Amino acid sequence: MARPERKLVAVLAADVAGYSRLMGADEAGTLFHLKALRAEVIDPKIAQFRGRLVGTAGDSMLIEFPSAVDALQFAVETQERITLRNTDLPSERRMAFRMGINAGEVILDETTIYGDCVNVAARLEKVSEPGGVVIGRSVYDQVSGKLPYEFIDLGDHTMKNIAGAVRAYRVGTGEQAQEGPVAIASANDLPLPFKPSVAVLPFANMSADPEQEYFSDGITEDLITELSRSQSLFVIARNSSFVFKGRSVNTTEVGRKLGVRYVVEGSVRKAGARVRITAQLIEASSGNHVWAERYDRSIDDLFAVQDEVTERIAWALVGKVGTAEIARARQTKTSLGAYDAFLRGMEAAHRFTEDDTIAAIEFFKLALRGQPDSARGHACLADAYATLSAFRADGGLKALAMQSALRAIELGDASGLAEAVVAALYAWKGDFEAAETHGQRALVLGPTNALALNWVGYISLWDGQLARAREIGERLQRLNPLEDRDIHELLAFTHYLLGDYEASLRSFRRWDNNNYDRGFANLAACLGQLGRAEEARSAWGRCLQCKPGFTLSDYKRDSPYRRQEDLEHWLEGLRKAGIAD
């Protein structure tokens, strides 16, 4: 007799609470609902977390995972998605799963698994409340400290046909947790602004294809962009909102850490010729739902759906005034193919590397071939060209950036980004009077547009307006309280020129720079001023890795500073670090 094959896995057992009651009330509708949840929520999540469905019977499921961490994340995120779906249904039709997870050795038998590990998972599932997750001690020992959830000790349980008591823990998420599942890092809890404030969390990708993640991210970004057009709203910028992507969060905690009164959550499912967008507006302090809606439309109606979502949220926040402002500023929407390319361009641009910026340019050009009169498309292309010119110090790229930015302005770009790029390009040429004019226009058009503010901050830095550059950096921190990269690059440079080298170094440490040569050169100067010569030479070495053969002459030639003393200030730090031509 062959020895049975065994392996160590995490096993999740699940069933629908009150399934018999649901079937008795509406057999066909309940079966349809269950199949829809399987196809649209559960099966994609199984694939995302590397699970394998090894057993089904009616409303029950048995799933194996390669690790306890994968199993628990699957359970929590799946329960959250199901809860979100239930908001659209009357209470008597809502479908809630109970889930239990155990970890241990199982016996493999063709397509299924057996053993005490499986039996314990099934018993733990019975301990769970509807919509909840209960885990055994074997899982708790593997996930404790690795996942941001609260675990409530339910004590020992004696289970049928299981030798010995089993310790059980309830997983606290969302409203089940007393303090919320995630403690987000931020310097302090932020006060509420004087006007209605909102953070749009990344919409969940409910499509079976994980490659569609960029699509749900793009929907989120569009919503942030459209809401930001209203000067009646304070809208948290994209980078801070996306810190919460893929994480189990408590809306009260989000509100406190970002300093907003309202939080928007939602999901996107794109399948074939259909798109479904679910969105809900939540009052952060209480968790109360102000508004919730689901849109299930033909893909041809995508832009109309987005417009309607934006208008409804704006109406809930500031009424007809906010909605009217957004309607006046809304850009002409593109065809779907162009829009799809635009979203991919935005996704690439946010990664801020030379190669990704090149890819973003190609995506934006593709989008503009489909919709050549898109002001937003030309503005983003201008931004990408200008960014690439910082990597390459290429005058030809700056000319292309100017051409695209002016075209965006001609087409009526209302975001402020095109004006900010034009301002930066004039500053690079040393025409700071023209830069100031266009920078002021950018601030009027896009007072909460993080990309526009960032460019204006750098123009102020280059112009020697250091207090203003610091003020813009601090304003960006308020809009992006959890974002480090762009904000702390600006603040690192500004603090240095103000002579606060310790503050500069703190910002350098928080700036996630991994490929910008001048950034490493400036870090070397800061370390030189602090007398940390060995670290400074290491930073200069990173600069040379990014741009072999880079010299102080190159540094001086490509520096945009208006005041000679600011350039000399950087060179002084480099010389103190022992770096010379």
C-alpha positions as CSV (number, residue, x, y, z in Angstrom):
1,M,0.0,0.0,0.0
2,A,1.5,3.4,-1.1
3,R,2.2,5.9,1.6
4,P,-0.3,8.8,1.6
5,E,1.1,12.1,0.4
6,R,1.1,14.8,3.1
7,K,1.9,18.5,3.3
8,L,1.6,21.5,5.6
9,V,-1.0,24.0,4.6
10,A,-3.5,26.5,6.0
11,V,-7.1,25.4,5.5
12,L,-10.1,27.8,5.4
13,A,-13.7,26.5,5.8
14,A,-16.6,28.8,5.0
15,D,-20.4,28.6,4.7
16,V,-23.3,31.0,4.4
17,A,-25.1,31.9,7.6
18,G,-28.8,31.3,7.4
19,Y,-28.6,29.7,4.0
20,S,-31.7,27.6,4.4
21,R,-33.7,30.7,5.3
22,L,-32.5,32.5,2.3
23,M,-33.3,29.6,0.0
24,G,-36.7,29.2,1.5
25,A,-37.5,32.9,0.9
26,D,-36.1,33.1,-2.7
27,E,-34.4,30.0,-4.0
28,A,-33.6,31.3,-7.5
29,G,-32.4,34.7,-6.2
30,T,-30.3,33.2,-3.5
31,L,-28.6,30.8,-5.9
32,F,-27.9,33.7,-8.3
33,H,-26.5,35.8,-5.5
34,L,-24.2,33.0,-4.3
35,K,-22.9,32.4,-7.8
36,A,-22.3,36.1,-8.4
37,L,-20.3,36.3,-5.1
38,R,-18.2,33.3,-6.1
39,A,-17.5,34.7,-9.6
40,E,-17.0,38.3,-8.7
41,V,-15.5,38.3,-5.2
42,I,-14.4,34.9,-3.8
43,D,-12.8,33.2,-6.8
44,P,-10.6,36.3,-7.8
45,K,-9.5,36.6,-4.1
46,I,-8.6,32.9,-4.0
47,A,-6.4,33.4,-7.1
48,Q,-4.9,36.6,-5.6
49,F,-3.8,34.8,-2.4
50,R,-2.6,31.6,-4.2
51,G,-5.4,29.5,-2.8
52,R,-6.9,26.3,-4.2
53,L,-10.6,25.4,-3.8
54,V,-10.6,21.7,-2.7
55,G,-14.2,21.2,-1.8
56,T,-17.7,22.7,-2.3
57,A,-21.1,21.5,-1.2
58,G,-24.1,23.9,-1.6
59,D,-23.1,27.0,0.3
60,S,-19.9,25.6,1.9
61,M,-16.3,25.9,0.7
62,L,-13.0,24.3,1.7
63,I,-9.9,26.2,0.5
64,E,-6.2,25.5,1.0
65,F,-3.5,28.1,1.1
66,P,0.3,27.9,1.1
67,S,0.6,30.0,4.3
68,A,-1.5,31.1,7.2
69,V,-0.8,34.8,6.3
70,D,-2.3,34.2,2.8
71,A,-5.4,32.5,4.2
72,L,-6.1,35.2,6.8
73,Q,-5.7,38.1,4.3
74,F,-8.0,36.3,1.9
75,A,-10.6,35.9,4.6
76,V,-10.5,39.4,5.9
77,E,-10.5,41.1,2.4
78,T,-13.2,38.7,1.1
79,Q,-15.5,39.5,4.1
80,E,-14.9,43.2,3.5
81,R,-15.8,43.0,-0.2
82,I,-18.9,40.9,0.6
83,T,-20.0,43.5,3.3
84,L,-19.5,46.2,0.7
85,R,-21.7,44.4,-1.7
86,N,-24.4,43.9,0.9
87,T,-24.9,47.6,1.4
88,D,-27.0,47.6,-1.8
89,L,-29.4,44.9,-0.6
90,P,-32.2,44.9,1.9
91,S,-31.3,43.2,5.2
92,E,-33.4,40.1,4.5
93,R,-31.4,39.4,1.3
94,R,-27.9,40.0,2.5
95,M,-25.6,37.0,2.4
96,A,-23.0,36.7,5.2
97,F,-20.3,34.0,5.4
98,R,-18.7,32.5,8.5
99,M,-15.1,31.5,8.1
100,G,-12.7,29.4,10.1
101,I,-9.0,28.9,9.5
102,N,-6.6,26.2,10.8
103,A,-3.0,25.3,9.9
104,G,-1.3,22.0,9.9
105,E,-0.6,18.7,8.0
106,V,-3.2,17.3,5.6
107,I,-3.4,14.2,3.5
108,L,-3.8,14.7,-0.2
109,D,-6.3,12.5,-2.1
110,E,-6.5,13.5,-5.8
111,T,-8.4,16.8,-5.8
112,T,-9.3,17.1,-2.1
113,I,-7.6,17.0,1.4
114,Y,-8.3,15.2,4.6
115,G,-7.1,15.1,8.2
116,D,-7.7,16.7,11.7
117,C,-6.5,20.1,10.3
118,V,-9.5,20.1,8.0
119,N,-11.9,19.0,10.7
120,V,-10.7,21.7,13.1
121,A,-11.1,24.4,10.4
122,A,-14.7,23.3,9.9
123,R,-15.3,23.4,13.7
124,L,-13.8,26.9,13.9
125,E,-16.1,28.1,11.2
126,K,-19.1,27.1,13.3
127,V,-17.7,29.3,16.1
128,S,-17.5,32.4,13.8
129,E,-20.3,35.0,13.7
130,P,-21.8,35.9,10.3
131,G,-19.4,38.1,8.5
132,G,-16.6,37.1,10.9
133,V,-13.4,35.1,10.9
134,V,-12.1,32.7,13.6
135,I,-8.7,31.2,13.7
136,G,-7.0,28.4,15.6
137,R,-3.9,28.7,17.8
138,S,-1.7,27.2,15.0
139,V,-2.7,30.1,12.8
140,Y,-2.4,32.8,15.5
141,D,1.1,31.7,16.2
142,Q,2.1,32.2,12.5
143,V,0.3,35.5,11.9
144,S,0.6,37.4,15.1
145,G,2.8,40.5,14.6
146,K,2.7,40.0,10.8
147,L,-0.7,41.4,10.0
148,P,-2.4,44.6,11.3
149,Y,-5.4,42.9,12.8
150,E,-6.7,42.6,16.4
151,F,-7.1,39.1,17.7
152,I,-9.7,38.5,20.5
153,D,-9.0,35.4,22.6
154,L,-12.2,33.2,22.7
155,G,-10.6,30.7,25.0
156,D,-10.4,26.9,24.6
157,H,-13.1,25.0,22.7
158,T,-13.9,21.3,22.9
159,M,-14.7,20.1,19.5
160,K,-16.5,16.9,18.3
161,N,-14.1,14.1,17.3
162,I,-11.0,16.3,18.0
163,A,-8.6,15.2,20.7
164,G,-7.9,18.0,23.1
165,A,-9.2,21.5,23.4
166,V,-8.6,24.0,20.5
167,R,-7.8,27.6,21.3
168,A,-9.8,30.0,19.2
169,Y,-9.3,33.7,18.3
170,R,-11.8,36.1,16.6
171,V,-10.2,38.4,14.0
172,G,-11.2,42.0,14.7
173,T,-11.6,44.1,11.5
174,G,-13.6,47.2,10.7
175,E,-16.3,47.7,13.3
176,Q,-15.5,44.5,15.0
177,A,-12.2,45.8,16.3
178,Q,-12.2,48.2,19.3
179,E,-9.3,50.3,18.1
180,G,-9.4,49.4,14.3
181,P,-7.2,47.0,12.5
182,V,-4.4,49.3,11.2
183,A,-2.3,51.9,13.0
184,I,-1.2,54.1,10.2
185,A,2.1,56.0,10.7
186,S,1.7,59.7,10.8
187,A,3.4,62.3,13.0
188,N,0.1,63.4,14.6
189,D,-3.6,63.1,14.2
190,L,-4.6,66.1,12.0
191,P,-7.3,68.7,12.7
192,L,-10.1,69.1,10.3
193,P,-9.8,71.8,7.7
194,F,-12.3,74.7,7.7
195,K,-14.2,73.4,4.7
196,P,-15.6,69.9,3.9
197,S,-12.7,67.4,3.6
198,V,-12.6,64.0,1.9
199,A,-10.2,61.2,1.2
200,V,-10.9,58.8,-1.6
201,L,-9.4,55.4,-0.8
202,P,-8.2,53.2,-3.6
203,F,-11.2,51.4,-5.2
204,A,-10.8,47.6,-5.0
205,N,-10.2,45.7,-8.2
206,M,-13.0,43.1,-8.3
207,S,-12.1,41.9,-11.8
208,A,-10.8,38.3,-12.2
209,D,-7.7,39.7,-13.9
210,P,-5.2,41.2,-11.5
211,E,-3.7,43.0,-14.5
212,Q,-6.8,45.3,-14.4
213,E,-5.5,46.8,-11.1
214,Y,-4.4,49.9,-13.1
215,F,-8.0,50.4,-14.2
216,S,-9.5,50.5,-10.6
217,D,-6.6,52.7,-9.6
218,G,-7.3,55.0,-12.5
219,I,-11.0,55.3,-11.5
220,T,-9.9,56.3,-8.0
221,E,-7.5,58.9,-9.5
222,D,-10.2,60.4,-11.7
223,L,-12.5,60.7,-8.8
224,I,-9.8,62.5,-6.8
225,T,-9.0,64.8,-9.7
226,E,-12.6,65.7,-10.4
227,L,-13.3,66.4,-6.7
228,S,-10.1,68.5,-6.4
229,R,-11.5,70.9,-9.0
230,S,-14.0,72.2,-6.5
231,Q,-12.5,75.0,-4.4
232,S,-15.3,74.3,-1.9
233,L,-13.7,71.0,-0.9
234,F,-10.4,70.0,0.7
235,V,-9.4,66.7,-1.0
236,I,-6.5,64.6,0.2
237,A,-4.0,64.0,-2.7
238,R,-3.6,60.7,-4.4
239,N,-0.3,59.5,-2.8
240,S,-1.6,59.6,0.8
241,S,-4.9,57.9,-0.2
242,F,-2.9,55.1,-1.9
243,V,-1.0,54.3,1.2
244,F,-4.1,52.4,2.2
245,K,-4.2,50.3,-0.9
246,G,-4.6,46.6,-0.2
247,R,-4.9,47.2,3.5
248,S,-7.7,46.5,6.0
249,V,-8.6,49.9,7.4
250,N,-11.0,51.5,9.8
251,T,-12.6,54.6,8.4
252,T,-12.4,56.4,11.8
253,E,-8.6,55.8,11.9
254,V,-8.3,57.1,8.3
255,G,-10.2,60.2,9.2
256,R,-8.0,60.9,12.2
257,K,-4.7,60.3,10.5
258,L,-5.5,62.2,7.3
259,G,-7.6,64.9,9.0
260,V,-10.7,64.5,7.0
261,R,-14.4,64.4,7.8
262,Y,-15.4,62.0,5.0
263,V,-14.0,58.9,3.4
264,V,-14.9,57.4,0.0
265,E,-14.6,53.7,-0.5
266,G,-15.6,51.6,-3.5
267,S,-14.9,48.9,-6.0
268,V,-14.6,48.4,-9.8
269,R,-15.3,45.3,-11.8
270,K,-14.6,45.5,-15.5
271,A,-15.7,42.4,-17.4
272,G,-16.1,42.3,-21.2
273,A,-18.5,45.0,-22.3
274,R,-19.7,45.8,-18.7
275,V,-18.4,47.8,-15.8
276,R,-19.7,47.9,-12.3
277,I,-18.6,50.7,-9.9
278,T,-19.7,50.6,-6.3
279,A,-19.0,53.7,-4.1
280,Q,-20.0,54.8,-0.6
281,L,-19.4,58.0,1.3
282,I,-18.7,57.5,5.0
283,E,-18.6,60.1,7.8
284,A,-15.2,59.1,9.3
285,S,-15.9,60.1,12.9
286,S,-19.0,58.0,13.3
287,G,-18.7,55.4,10.5
288,N,-22.2,56.4,9.3
289,H,-22.9,55.9,5.6
290,V,-23.9,59.3,4.1
291,W,-24.5,57.9,0.6
292,A,-23.9,54.6,-1.3
293,E,-24.6,53.6,-4.8
294,R,-23.8,50.9,-7.4
295,Y,-23.6,51.5,-11.1
296,D,-23.8,48.5,-13.5
297,R,-23.5,49.8,-17.0
298,S,-22.3,49.2,-20.5
299,I,-18.6,50.1,-20.8
300,D,-19.7,52.7,-23.3
301,D,-21.3,54.6,-20.4
302,L,-18.1,54.6,-18.3
303,F,-17.6,58.3,-18.3
304,A,-21.2,59.1,-17.6
305,V,-21.0,56.7,-14.6
306,Q,-17.8,58.4,-13.3
307,D,-19.4,61.9,-13.7
308,E,-22.5,60.7,-11.8
309,V,-20.5,59.3,-8.9
310,T,-18.5,62.5,-8.6
311,E,-21.5,64.7,-8.7
312,R,-23.4,62.7,-6.1
313,I,-20.4,62.7,-3.7
314,A,-20.0,66.5,-4.2
315,W,-23.7,67.0,-3.7
316,A,-23.5,65.1,-0.4
317,L,-20.6,67.3,0.7
318,V,-21.3,70.8,-0.4
319,G,-24.6,70.6,-2.4
320,K,-25.3,72.2,-5.7
321,V,-22.4,74.7,-5.5
322,G,-19.7,72.1,-5.4
323,T,-21.4,70.1,-8.2
324,A,-21.8,73.1,-10.4
325,E,-18.1,73.9,-10.0
326,I,-17.1,70.4,-11.0
327,A,-19.5,70.5,-14.0
328,R,-18.0,73.7,-15.3
329,A,-14.5,72.5,-15.0
330,R,-15.0,68.9,-16.3
331,Q,-12.9,68.0,-19.4
332,T,-14.1,66.3,-22.5
333,K,-13.9,62.6,-21.9
334,T,-11.9,60.3,-24.2
335,S,-12.8,57.2,-26.0
336,L,-12.3,54.0,-23.9
337,G,-9.1,52.9,-25.7
338,A,-7.5,56.3,-25.2
339,Y,-8.7,56.4,-21.6
340,D,-7.2,53.0,-21.0
341,A,-3.8,54.2,-22.3
342,F,-4.1,57.3,-20.2
343,L,-4.6,55.3,-17.0
344,R,-1.5,53.2,-17.8
345,G,0.5,56.4,-18.3
346,M,-0.6,57.7,-15.0
347,E,0.3,54.5,-13.3
348,A,3.8,54.5,-14.9
349,A,4.4,58.2,-14.1
350,H,3.7,57.7,-10.4
351,R,6.7,55.3,-10.1
352,F,9.1,58.2,-10.9
353,T,12.0,56.4,-12.6
354,E,13.6,57.3,-15.9
355,D,12.3,54.1,-17.6
356,D,8.8,54.5,-16.2
357,T,8.7,58.1,-17.2
358,I,9.6,57.1,-20.8
359,A,6.8,54.5,-20.7
360,A,4.4,57.1,-19.4
361,I,5.2,59.4,-22.3
362,E,4.4,56.6,-24.8
363,F,1.1,55.8,-23.1
364,F,0.1,59.5,-23.0
365,K,1.0,59.8,-26.7
366,L,-1.1,56.8,-27.5
367,A,-4.0,58.2,-25.5
368,L,-3.8,61.5,-27.4
369,R,-3.9,59.7,-30.8
370,G,-7.3,58.5,-29.8
371,Q,-8.4,61.9,-28.4
372,P,-6.1,64.7,-29.6
373,D,-8.0,67.5,-27.9
374,S,-7.8,66.2,-24.4
375,A,-6.4,69.1,-22.2
376,R,-5.7,66.7,-19.4
377,G,-3.8,64.3,-21.7
378,H,-1.6,67.1,-23.0
379,A,-0.9,68.4,-19.5
380,C,0.2,65.0,-18.2
381,L,2.4,64.5,-21.3
382,A,4.0,67.9,-20.6
383,D,4.6,66.9,-17.0
384,A,6.2,63.6,-18.1
385,Y,8.5,65.4,-20.6
386,A,9.5,67.9,-18.0
387,T,10.2,65.1,-15.5
388,L,12.3,63.2,-18.0
389,S,14.3,66.3,-18.8
390,A,15.3,66.3,-15.1
391,F,16.8,62.9,-15.5
392,R,18.5,63.7,-18.8
393,A,19.2,67.4,-18.7
394,D,17.9,67.5,-22.3
395,G,16.8,70.8,-23.8
396,G,14.9,69.0,-26.6
397,L,12.7,67.3,-23.9
398,K,12.0,70.7,-22.4
399,A,10.9,72.0,-25.8
400,L,8.5,69.1,-26.1
401,A,7.2,69.8,-22.6
402,M,6.5,73.4,-23.4
403,Q,4.7,72.5,-26.6
404,S,2.4,70.0,-24.8
405,A,1.8,72.4,-21.9
406,L,0.9,75.3,-24.1
407,R,-1.5,73.0,-26.1
408,A,-3.1,72.0,-22.8
409,I,-3.6,75.6,-21.8
410,E,-5.1,76.4,-25.3
411,L,-7.5,73.5,-24.8
412,G,-8.6,74.9,-21.4
413,D,-6.7,72.8,-18.8
414,A,-8.3,73.6,-15.5
415,S,-6.1,71.6,-13.2
416,G,-3.2,74.1,-13.0
417,L,-0.7,71.4,-14.0
418,A,0.0,72.8,-17.5
419,E,0.6,76.3,-16.1
420,A,2.9,74.8,-13.4
421,V,5.0,73.0,-16.1
422,V,5.3,76.2,-18.2
423,A,6.4,78.0,-15.0
424,A,9.0,75.4,-14.3
425,L,10.3,75.5,-17.9
426,Y,10.7,79.3,-17.7
427,A,12.5,79.0,-14.4
428,W,14.9,76.4,-15.9
429,K,15.7,79.1,-18.5
430,G,16.3,81.7,-15.8
431,D,13.2,83.8,-16.7
432,F,11.8,83.9,-13.1
433,E,9.4,86.8,-13.9
434,A,7.5,84.7,-16.4
435,A,7.8,81.7,-14.1
436,E,6.2,83.7,-11.3
437,T,3.3,84.7,-13.6
438,H,2.5,81.2,-14.7
439,G,3.1,79.8,-11.2
440,Q,0.5,82.1,-9.8
441,R,-2.0,81.0,-12.4
442,A,-1.2,77.3,-11.5
443,L,-2.0,78.1,-7.8
444,V,-5.3,79.8,-8.7
445,L,-6.4,76.9,-10.9
446,G,-5.1,74.0,-8.9
447,P,-4.7,75.0,-5.2
448,T,-4.9,71.4,-4.1
449,N,-3.3,69.8,-7.2
450,A,-0.2,68.1,-5.7
451,L,1.7,67.9,-9.0
452,A,1.1,71.6,-9.7
453,L,2.1,72.6,-6.2
454,N,5.2,70.5,-6.4
455,W,6.5,72.3,-9.5
456,V,5.7,75.7,-7.9
457,G,7.6,74.7,-4.8
458,Y,10.7,73.9,-6.8
459,I,10.4,77.2,-8.7
460,S,10.4,79.0,-5.4
461,L,13.4,77.0,-4.3
462,W,15.4,77.9,-7.4
463,D,14.3,81.5,-7.2
464,G,15.7,81.8,-3.7
465,Q,12.2,82.2,-2.1
466,L,13.1,79.6,0.5
467,A,10.4,80.5,3.1
468,R,7.8,80.2,0.3
469,A,9.3,76.8,-0.8
470,R,9.1,75.5,2.7
471,E,5.5,76.8,3.1
472,I,4.5,75.0,-0.1
473,G,6.3,71.8,1.1
474,E,4.3,72.0,4.4
475,R,1.1,72.6,2.4
476,L,1.9,69.5,0.4
477,Q,2.5,67.6,3.6
478,R,-1.1,68.6,4.7
479,L,-2.5,67.3,1.4
480,N,-0.2,64.3,1.4
481,P,0.3,63.6,5.1
482,L,1.5,60.0,4.5
483,E,3.5,60.6,1.3
484,D,7.3,60.9,1.5
485,R,8.9,60.9,-1.9
486,D,8.2,64.2,-3.7
487,I,7.4,66.2,-0.6
488,H,10.5,65.2,1.3
489,E,12.7,65.8,-1.8
490,L,11.5,69.4,-1.9
491,L,11.8,69.8,1.9
492,A,15.3,68.2,2.0
493,F,16.6,70.7,-0.5
494,T,14.8,73.6,1.1
495,H,16.0,72.8,4.7
496,Y,19.5,72.5,3.4
497,L,19.5,76.0,1.8
498,L,18.0,77.4,5.0
499,G,21.0,75.9,6.9
500,D,19.0,73.4,8.9
501,Y,21.1,70.3,7.9
502,E,19.6,68.0,10.5
503,A,16.1,68.7,9.3
504,S,17.4,68.3,5.7
505,L,18.9,64.9,6.5
506,R,15.6,63.7,8.1
507,S,13.8,64.6,4.9
508,F,16.5,63.0,2.8
509,R,16.0,59.8,4.9
510,R,12.2,59.9,4.3
511,W,12.6,60.5,0.6
512,D,12.4,57.3,-1.3
513,N,15.1,58.1,-3.9
514,N,16.7,55.2,-5.7
515,N,17.6,56.6,-9.1
516,Y,18.0,60.4,-9.2
517,D,21.7,61.4,-9.5
518,R,21.3,65.0,-8.3
519,G,19.3,63.8,-5.3
520,F,22.3,61.7,-4.2
521,A,24.7,64.5,-4.9
522,N,22.6,66.8,-2.7
523,L,22.5,64.2,0.1
524,A,26.3,64.0,-0.1
525,A,26.5,67.8,0.4
526,C,24.2,67.6,3.4
527,L,26.2,64.8,5.0
528,G,29.4,66.9,4.2
529,Q,28.0,69.8,6.2
530,L,27.3,67.5,9.1
531,G,30.8,66.2,9.0
532,R,29.8,62.6,8.0
533,A,32.3,62.3,5.3
534,E,32.2,58.5,4.8
535,E,28.4,58.5,4.4
536,A,28.8,61.5,2.1
537,R,31.2,59.6,-0.2
538,S,28.8,56.6,-0.2
539,A,26.0,58.9,-1.4
540,W,28.3,60.4,-4.1
541,G,29.0,56.8,-5.2
542,R,25.3,56.3,-5.6
543,C,25.2,59.4,-7.7
544,L,27.9,58.0,-10.0
545,Q,26.0,54.7,-10.3
546,C,23.0,56.7,-11.6
547,K,25.1,58.9,-13.9
548,P,28.7,57.6,-14.5
549,G,31.3,60.3,-15.0
550,F,29.2,63.0,-13.2
551,T,31.3,65.9,-12.0
552,L,30.9,69.1,-10.1
553,S,31.2,70.9,-13.4
554,D,28.1,68.9,-14.6
555,Y,26.4,69.8,-11.3
556,K,27.1,73.5,-11.8
557,R,26.1,73.5,-15.5
558,D,22.6,72.0,-14.9
559,S,21.7,73.8,-11.7
560,P,18.7,76.1,-12.1
561,Y,19.4,78.4,-9.1
562,R,18.9,82.1,-9.6
563,R,21.2,83.1,-6.8
564,Q,24.9,82.2,-7.0
565,E,25.1,81.8,-3.2
566,D,22.6,78.9,-3.3
567,L,24.7,77.0,-5.9
568,E,27.8,77.8,-3.9
569,H,26.1,76.5,-0.7
570,W,25.7,73.1,-2.3
571,L,29.2,73.0,-3.7
572,E,30.5,73.9,-0.2
573,G,28.9,70.8,1.2
574,L,30.3,68.6,-1.5
575,R,33.8,70.0,-0.9
576,K,33.5,69.4,2.8
577,A,32.7,65.8,1.9
578,G,36.0,65.6,0.0
579,I,34.4,65.7,-3.4
580,A,36.1,67.9,-6.0
581,D,36.6,67.9,-9.8
